[in-house]
Amino acid sequence: MEERNWTDYRLAKEANLSHSTVTNMFNRNNAPTLPTLEAVCRAFGITLAQFFAEGEEAQLTEEQQKLFSKWSSLTDRQKQILLELMDAI
């Protein structure tokens, strides 16, 4: 956030999250839910893989990039259905 000169409020607005959700992540050290983390990543223009790469550039195949791109556009319900389907395979 410092690199972009964003406040908690700005991040909440860019990520389409409530200000209290963002504030709780930082001030109370609450672990964000996966949908919250996805929203924050979208606001910063990165994928979840890039977020979890911990400073290393994530090496994704073209197929993986396509998967993450499509995943980000799904609704929460669609993501839940897809995860259940994948668990069943």
VENRA-V60775 format. One record per backbone hydrogen bond with DSSP energy under -1.0 kcal/mol. NH is the residue of the N-H (numbers start at 1). CO is the residue of the C=O. Records with the same first field share a line. If there is no record, write none. Layout:
BEGIN
NH=CO  CO
END
This chain:
BEGIN
6=1
11=7
12=8
13=9
14=10
15=11
17=12
22=18
23=19
24=20
25=21
26=22
27=23
28=24
30=24
37=33
38=34
39=35
40=36
41=37
42=38
43=39
44=40
46=41
51=47
52=48
56=53
65=61
66=62
67=63
68=64
69=65
70=66
71=67
72=68
74=71
79=75
80=76
81=77
82=78
83=79
84=80
85=81
86=82
87=83
88=84
END
